[in-house]
Amino acid sequence: VAPPPDLKWNGEAAAEYAREWADGHNPVYAYYGSDCTNYVSQCIKAGGMLMTFPKSYKDKTNGNIIETNKKWF
């Protein structure tokens, strides 16, 4: 499923977050032990990905309605 077209991805911000928290726990988020999926999700969010997408959006290139997942983990 494609993210909304107006999403601005910043890979450097994601990498910077990954470097900062690789050996620790960011207290803003719940701690689940050695949960790599949670850590990677935090990195992706730091890069600009939304945690929650709209249920659908209109593709600007062809007018089609794109259905999305409601959220990711």
Buried (B, 14 or more C-beta within 10 A) or exposed (E): EEBBEEEEEEEEBBEBBBEEBEEEEEEEBEEEEEEEEBBEBBBBBBBBBBEEBEEEBEEEEEEEEBEBEEEBE
